[in-house]
Amino acid sequence: MRGQSKVADAAGKAMIMVKNLEDMQKLGKDNVDATLQSFGAFSKNFQAIATEMANYSKKAFEEGAAVTEKLVGTKSLEAAFEVQSNYFKSAYESFLAQSAKMGELYTGLAQESCKPIESYLKTAAAK
């Protein structure tokens, strides 16, 4: 009888170890999945930021070139000052608008990149 009890205890412990191992494997898989989702969101949002910066830079360069052409074609100093002040005003307003847009994009980057990890942590903490 005593031998059967030891065998049953050992079998029970082995079952618990297998269950724990399966839980650890699932936890590891869930961790990897959350990390990959986070990297995917980061990559997508970072690409949007890079595209937005490239578009803004291109637009700013084109506007600067157009103003330079206007300045070269002015006939008086007053006209040159007017062209230049109009350009500075529009460049400043464009910069402020672009800064706000970039802030929103970076906020979205942080939020989207953290969502999968946050979800994973909530699920792991609930277990």
Secondary structure, DSSP 8 states (H G I E B T S, - for coil): -HHHHHHHHHHHHHHHHHHHHHHHHHHHHHHHHHHHHHHHHHHHHHHHHHHHHHHHHHHHHHHHHHHHHHHHH-SSHHHHHHHHHHHHHHHHHHHHHHHHHHHHHHHHHHHHHHHHHHHHHHHHHH-
